């Protein structure tokens, strides 16, 4: 591959004699910038080019907005990109800028910040939606799949006022939550868990295990109504040791 070729040239005696090593380093840097050496697409968690928004260093708590570049054409962002509304007709797909990060088949949008470690908490307000999913996903997840339908996204789904934990298209009922307008999500990267939180009682309702290898990112899907995200929140005191 191209990285092997460049490494071979840089290590050659002729290159050292001619002093060309720095030139090849510049070439290598340009190729990386142009995403020519980025991960290729793979089945399941589809490899898409990295973007500058991806946070690879530990952060105290997650503070994100919704990323328009990932939003399906049926979704509109508002409230300074912290909320999303489903439009039945949506936007003509031909008028939406096409890029490998945009969801093409399902009404999904990602947040703009990923995490790899630590404990993070955010809340979601639901308005007039009978079916939606909230959770996290591998940043390289295929843009032709829906969150909750594969093994690289972990979600809580609400369908007709009933809640489910969802992974790989399998749904497990979640009880003792009712039909709240606002819920919390607690992500513990180090423990490998995602919990649904009752924001009135500040208590964990249900927890699912995560098995991720890279950065994960807040993920949302809906088929009607609106979702409003609330991030930049400290983990509630009584959840810090959960």
URZIPE-V744960 format. One record per residue. RES is the residue in three letters. SS is DSSP state (H for helix, E for strand, L for the rest). PHI is phi as a letter, one per 20 degrees, with the letter a starting at -180 (* if undefined). Layout:
<<RES;SS;PHI> <RES;SS;PHI>>
//
This chain:
<<UNK;L;*> <UNK;H;f> <UNK;H;f> <UNK;H;f> <UNK;H;f> <UNK;H;f> <UNK;H;f> <UNK;H;f> <UNK;H;f> <UNK;H;f> <UNK;H;e> <UNK;L;f> <UNK;H;g> <UNK;H;f> <UNK;H;f> <UNK;H;f> <UNK;H;f> <UNK;H;e> <UNK;L;m> <UNK;L;e> <UNK;H;g> <UNK;H;f> <UNK;H;f> <UNK;H;f> <UNK;H;f> <UNK;H;f> <UNK;H;f> <UNK;H;g> <UNK;H;f> <UNK;H;f> <UNK;H;f> <UNK;H;f> <UNK;H;f> <UNK;L;e> <UNK;L;m> <UNK;L;f> <UNK;L;d> <UNK;L;f> <UNK;L;g> <UNK;L;e> <UNK;L;f> <UNK;L;c> <UNK;L;f> <UNK;L;n> <UNK;L;e> <UNK;L;f> <UNK;L;f> <UNK;L;d> <UNK;L;g> <UNK;L;f> <UNK;L;c> <UNK;L;f> <UNK;L;f> <UNK;L;f> <UNK;L;e> <UNK;L;d> <UNK;L;d> <UNK;L;g> <UNK;L;c> <UNK;L;f> <UNK;L;b> <UNK;L;f> <UNK;L;c> <UNK;L;c> <UNK;L;d> <UNK;E;e> <UNK;L;e> <UNK;H;g> <UNK;H;f> <UNK;H;d> <UNK;L;f> <UNK;L;f> <UNK;L;f> <UNK;L;e> <UNK;E;d> <UNK;E;d> <UNK;E;e> <UNK;E;b> <UNK;L;l> <UNK;L;l> <UNK;L;m> <UNK;L;d> <UNK;E;c> <UNK;E;c> <UNK;E;c> <UNK;E;e> <UNK;L;d> <UNK;L;g> <UNK;L;e> <UNK;L;m> <UNK;L;d> <UNK;L;g> <UNK;H;g> <UNK;H;f> <UNK;H;e> <UNK;L;e> <UNK;L;g> <UNK;L;e> <UNK;L;b> <UNK;L;f> <UNK;L;e> <UNK;L;f> <UNK;L;f> <UNK;L;d> <UNK;L;d> <UNK;L;c> <UNK;L;f> <UNK;E;c> <UNK;E;b> <UNK;E;d> <UNK;E;f> <UNK;E;d> <UNK;E;c> <UNK;E;d> <UNK;E;c> <UNK;L;c> <UNK;L;b> <UNK;L;n> <UNK;E;d> <UNK;E;c> <UNK;E;c> <UNK;E;b> <UNK;E;c> <UNK;E;c> <UNK;E;e> <UNK;E;d> <UNK;E;c> <UNK;L;l> <UNK;L;d> <UNK;L;e> <UNK;E;b> <UNK;E;b> <UNK;E;c> <UNK;E;c> <UNK;E;r> <UNK;E;c> <UNK;E;b> <UNK;E;f> <UNK;L;f> <UNK;L;e> <UNK;L;g> <UNK;L;g> <UNK;L;e> <UNK;L;d> <UNK;L;d> <UNK;L;d> <UNK;L;f> <UNK;L;n> <UNK;L;d> <UNK;L;b> <UNK;L;e> <UNK;L;c> <UNK;E;b> <UNK;E;c> <UNK;E;c> <UNK;E;d> <UNK;E;d> <UNK;E;d> <UNK;E;c> <UNK;L;l> <UNK;L;m> <UNK;E;d> <UNK;E;d> <UNK;E;b> <UNK;E;e> <UNK;E;c> <UNK;E;b> <UNK;L;l> <UNK;L;m> <UNK;E;d> <UNK;E;d> <UNK;E;d> <UNK;E;g> <UNK;E;d> <UNK;L;d> <UNK;L;m> <UNK;L;c> <UNK;L;m> <UNK;L;c> <UNK;L;f> <UNK;L;e> <UNK;E;c> <UNK;E;c> <UNK;E;d> <UNK;E;c> <UNK;E;d> <UNK;E;d> <UNK;E;d> <UNK;L;f> <UNK;L;f> <UNK;L;e> <UNK;L;m> <UNK;E;c> <UNK;E;c> <UNK;E;d> <UNK;E;e> <UNK;E;d> <UNK;E;f> <UNK;L;f> <UNK;L;f> <UNK;L;e> <UNK;L;l> <UNK;E;c> <UNK;E;f> <UNK;E;e> <UNK;E;b> <UNK;E;c> <UNK;E;c> <UNK;E;e> <UNK;L;d> <UNK;L;c> <UNK;L;c> <UNK;L;d> <UNK;L;c> <UNK;L;f> <UNK;E;d> <UNK;E;b> <UNK;E;g> <UNK;E;c> <UNK;E;c> <UNK;E;b> <UNK;E;b> <UNK;L;c> <UNK;L;a> <UNK;L;m> <UNK;E;c> <UNK;E;c> <UNK;E;c> <UNK;E;e> <UNK;E;c> <UNK;E;c> <UNK;E;m> <UNK;E;d> <UNK;L;f> <UNK;L;f> <UNK;L;g> <UNK;H;g> <UNK;H;f> <UNK;H;d> <UNK;L;f> <UNK;L;d> <UNK;L;f>>
//
